Amino acid sequence: MQYDNIILSSPADGVGAVQLNRPKVLNALNTKTMSEILHAMQAYDADPNIRCMILHGDERAFAAGADIREMSDATAVQMMVRNPFSAWEDMRGIKKPIIAAVSGFALGGGCELAMLCDMIVASETAQFGQPEIKLGLIPGAGGTQRMTKAIGKARTMDIVLTGRNFTAQEAFDLGLVSRIVPAAEWLEGAIKMAKEIASMPAIAVREGKEAILKSFDLSIEMGLEFERKNFYLLLTTDDAHEGMKAFMEKRMPVWKGQ
């Protein structure tokens, strides 16, 4: 498929990357861009040679927000019929890990898109924020929900109701960012992390992601039950037996992905 707003690459073995490519508008997110991201991610998810994904922008911006022109004149009914958030919901079905590599601005929809990913590697100069309140709006793609689950009510209230930006260091301290890297290494840092994940047994990685995400939806009792079932399921895989055998034999395991 030909894409207009994204660029695909494979920066390392087992890693697929999607780059937002609307530099004139700081990678502002519109419906077409989100549709292209989803299509590319689903293709990577179905590709057995890809075991981890990276979503990134450029040095200036991961994504500076939603494309306001697309909704400035729309009515509530028109937006509901368009359902611009359908791609966001479908992204939740991606089984393989997704790392957001953030340099520059990740504001509004850009911040929400980064949070939709499983991990965030941020440049030390990155800026996050949910400034929708300054437009008379609130976040609409998960900003009030994912952020609250990640950093708690009080801090999310501060960020959403003031619309202020916050730094990569603050995001890391709050638990929103996985790793901070030097500004010159923002993409390389994400690639390094993706390579590390891609080198792990693929089925265990997938089940680990699923179990962690389930913790947001289930009680602790139900979550523990789900985790144990996944743990027992993995004991039936060749990779689990290989991993334990290699540990006892003091050698590196050879994963088969089965």
Phi, psi and omega per residue, in radians:
M1 nan 2.421 3.072
Q2 -1.509 2.321 -3.134
Y3 -1.972 2.509 3.111
D4 -1.712 -0.542 -2.968
N5 -2.017 0.014 3.098
I6 -2.388 2.806 3.074
I7 -2.234 2.329 3.124
L8 -1.775 2.581 3.065
S9 -2.707 2.932 3.053
S10 -2.244 1.525 -3.005
P11 -1.288 -0.175 3.121
A12 -2.788 2.846 -3.140
D13 -1.039 2.203 3.115
G14 1.418 0.067 -3.072
V15 -2.058 2.265 3.039
G16 -1.988 2.366 -3.090
A17 -2.102 2.499 3.038
V18 -2.116 2.112 3.121
Q19 -1.864 2.214 2.996
L20 -1.190 2.318 -3.014
N21 -2.341 1.133 2.988
R22 -2.258 1.091 -2.982
P23 -1.070 -0.511 -3.099
K24 -1.157 -0.413 3.128
V25 -2.074 0.489 3.125
L26 0.904 0.729 3.081
N27 1.038 0.569 3.086
A28 -0.961 2.475 -3.020
L29 -1.623 2.125 2.990
N30 -2.073 3.113 -3.060
T31 -1.064 -0.715 -3.125
K32 -1.120 -0.736 3.140
T33 -1.080 -0.801 3.139
M34 -1.116 -0.644 3.102
S35 -1.121 -0.707 3.122
E36 -1.182 -0.724 3.096
I37 -1.027 -0.842 -3.128
L38 -1.054 -0.795 -3.122
H39 -1.050 -0.777 -3.131
A40 -1.157 -0.738 -3.138
M41 -1.135 -0.698 3.110
Q42 -1.139 -0.630 3.091
A43 -1.153 -0.754 3.075
Y44 -1.089 -0.687 -3.114
D45 -1.092 -0.565 -3.121
A46 -1.519 -0.156 -3.079
D47 -1.562 2.000 -3.112
P48 -1.135 -0.302 3.135
N49 -1.440 -0.237 3.115
I50 -1.788 2.206 -3.089
R51 -2.087 -0.165 3.072
C52 -2.725 2.613 -3.075
M53 -2.169 2.676 3.051
I54 -2.183 2.374 3.021
L55 -2.053 2.190 -3.080
H56 -2.593 2.873 3.033
G57 -1.893 -2.246 3.062
D58 -2.195 -2.961 -3.076
E59 -1.108 -0.598 -3.072
R60 -1.381 -0.599 -3.046
A61 -2.760 2.349 2.849
F62 -1.207 -1.088 2.956
A63 -2.848 2.205 -3.027
A64 -1.488 0.148 3.078
G65 2.368 -3.016 3.067
A66 -1.357 2.729 3.079
D67 -1.367 1.753 -3.025
I68 -1.061 -0.555 -3.119
R69 -1.043 -0.495 -3.072
E70 -1.276 -0.365 -3.079
M71 -2.221 0.033 -3.036
S72 -1.104 -0.566 -3.120
D73 -1.891 0.093 -3.065
A74 -1.421 2.526 3.037
T75 -1.505 2.912 3.104
A76 -1.043 -0.713 -3.142
V77 -1.148 -0.742 3.115
Q78 -1.063 -0.729 3.119
M79 -1.139 -0.700 3.128
M80 -1.139 -0.673 3.118
V81 -1.204 -0.737 3.106
R82 -1.111 -0.632 -3.105
N83 0.899 1.068 -3.077
P84 -1.166 -0.194 -3.109
F85 -1.660 0.095 -3.110
S86 -1.086 -0.681 3.131
A87 -1.146 -0.619 3.100
W88 -1.078 -0.763 -3.137
E89 -1.151 -0.719 -3.127
D90 -1.181 -0.482 3.090
M91 -1.056 -0.473 -3.141
R92 -1.151 -0.305 -3.139
G93 -1.478 -0.075 3.117
I94 -1.161 2.213 -3.051
K95 -1.491 -0.554 -3.073
K96 -1.497 2.701 -3.104
P97 -1.146 2.502 3.083
I98 -2.142 2.206 3.095
I99 -1.860 2.230 2.997
A100 -1.559 2.153 3.053
A101 -1.781 1.947 -2.976
V102 -1.955 2.120 2.959
S103 -2.218 2.497 3.138
G104 1.259 -2.419 -2.998
F105 -1.517 2.347 2.941
A106 -2.297 1.466 -2.991
L107 -2.048 2.594 3.089
G108 0.971 -2.127 3.104
G109 -1.035 -0.502 3.087
G110 -1.154 -0.718 3.068
C111 -1.146 -0.721 3.130
E112 -1.144 -0.657 3.111
L113 -1.162 -0.701 3.090
A114 -1.090 -0.725 3.131
M115 -1.209 -0.455 3.088
L116 -1.180 -0.456 3.064
C117 -1.259 2.950 -3.058
D118 -1.471 -0.489 3.134
M119 -2.530 2.706 3.094
I120 -2.208 2.143 2.954
V121 -1.839 2.105 -3.002
A122 -2.075 2.441 2.937
S123 -1.097 2.579 3.130
E124 -1.105 -0.245 3.118
T125 -1.796 0.100 -3.113
A126 -1.136 2.635 3.115
Q127 -2.213 2.212 3.125
F128 -1.955 2.807 3.078
G129 3.004 2.782 3.047
Q130 -2.184 1.422 -3.025
P131 -1.519 0.252 -3.057
E132 -1.001 -0.529 -3.113
I133 -1.026 -0.477 -3.134
K134 -1.320 -0.158 3.059
L135 -1.847 0.109 -3.076
G136 1.387 0.368 -3.094
L137 -2.196 -3.138 2.935
I138 -2.233 2.895 3.068
P139 -0.980 2.475 -3.101
G140 -2.138 -0.035 -3.099
A141 -2.070 0.531 3.045
G142 1.923 -0.002 -3.065
G143 -1.074 -0.640 3.126
T144 -1.382 -0.365 -3.049
Q145 -1.692 -0.951 -3.105
R146 -1.169 -0.674 -3.139
M147 -1.159 -0.718 3.119
T148 -1.072 -0.739 3.127
K149 -1.169 -0.525 -3.100
A150 -1.444 -0.705 -2.991
I151 -2.188 -0.057 3.084
G152 1.713 2.882 -3.036
K153 -1.154 -0.876 -2.992
A154 -1.079 -0.781 -3.107
R155 -1.252 -0.618 3.085
T156 -1.155 -0.701 3.062
M157 -0.982 -0.803 3.132
D158 -0.995 -0.873 -3.053
I159 -1.226 -0.801 -3.053
V160 -1.302 -0.694 -3.042
L161 -1.461 -0.289 3.022
T162 -1.729 -0.408 -3.104
G163 1.249 0.274 -3.073
R164 -1.316 2.680 2.983
N165 -1.419 2.729 3.033
F166 -2.442 2.667 -2.980
T167 -1.408 2.932 3.066
A168 -1.066 -0.672 -3.138
Q169 -1.128 -0.745 3.091
E170 -1.114 -0.725 3.114
A171 -1.067 -0.681 3.104
F172 -1.172 -0.797 -3.137
D173 -1.081 -0.564 3.129
L174 -1.382 -0.231 -3.122
G175 1.601 0.236 -3.124
L176 -1.527 -0.508 -3.097
V177 -1.905 2.420 -3.123
S178 -1.382 -0.806 -3.098
R179 -2.529 2.556 2.982
I180 -1.932 2.369 -3.139
V181 -2.230 2.773 3.076
P182 -0.983 2.630 -3.059
A183 -0.945 -0.668 -3.099
A184 -1.299 -0.185 -3.055
E185 -2.073 0.392 -3.021
W186 -1.066 -0.698 3.138
L187 -1.444 -0.682 3.134
E188 -1.072 -0.626 3.113
G189 -1.108 -0.704 3.107
A190 -1.204 -0.687 3.111
I191 -1.098 -0.723 3.114
K192 -1.050 -0.778 3.120
M193 -1.130 -0.748 -3.140
A194 -1.106 -0.709 3.109
K195 -1.081 -0.707 3.134
E196 -1.092 -0.785 3.134
I197 -1.177 -0.721 -3.118
A198 -1.132 -0.370 3.134
S199 -1.442 -0.137 -3.132
M200 -1.514 2.875 3.127
P201 -1.097 2.156 -2.943
A202 -1.073 -0.708 -3.098
I203 -1.177 -0.719 3.126
A204 -1.130 -0.667 3.096
V205 -1.087 -0.803 -3.131
R206 -1.091 -0.779 -3.129
E207 -1.199 -0.596 3.091
G208 -1.133 -0.766 3.092
K209 -1.049 -0.808 -3.099
E210 -1.078 -0.747 -3.116
A211 -1.136 -0.708 3.132
I212 -1.125 -0.785 3.141
L213 -1.144 -0.576 3.111
K214 -1.114 -0.432 -3.120
S215 -1.089 -0.396 3.114
F216 -1.363 -0.354 -3.027
D217 -1.839 -0.311 -2.985
L218 -2.030 2.744 2.973
S219 -1.169 2.887 -3.131
I220 -1.067 -0.643 -3.134
E221 -1.157 -0.824 -3.132
M222 -1.202 -0.615 3.107
G223 -1.123 -0.743 3.111
L224 -1.126 -0.665 3.095
E225 -1.117 -0.743 3.111
F226 -1.097 -0.766 3.128
E227 -1.033 -0.802 -3.101
R228 -1.111 -0.693 3.121
K229 -1.091 -0.705 3.090
N230 -1.158 -0.678 3.102
F231 -1.057 -0.843 3.134
Y232 -1.113 -0.684 3.125
L233 -1.037 -0.715 -3.108
L234 -1.168 -0.412 3.100
L235 -1.155 -0.249 3.109
T236 -1.554 -0.060 -3.067
T237 -1.560 2.644 3.065
D238 -1.094 -0.643 -3.094
D239 -1.117 -0.666 3.122
A240 -1.107 -0.769 3.124
H241 -1.149 -0.684 3.095
E242 -1.124 -0.740 -3.124
G243 -1.096 -0.773 -3.135
M244 -1.218 -0.677 3.113
K245 -1.131 -0.764 3.127
A246 -1.108 -0.649 3.100
F247 -1.076 -0.789 -3.115
M248 -1.229 -0.526 -3.135
E249 -1.583 0.040 3.099
K250 0.964 0.909 3.090
R251 -2.436 2.945 3.106
M252 -1.352 2.396 3.122
P253 -1.299 2.726 3.067
V254 -2.032 1.849 -3.056
W255 -1.437 2.503 3.113
K256 -1.943 -0.231 -3.086
G257 1.259 0.534 3.129
Q258 -2.661 nan nan
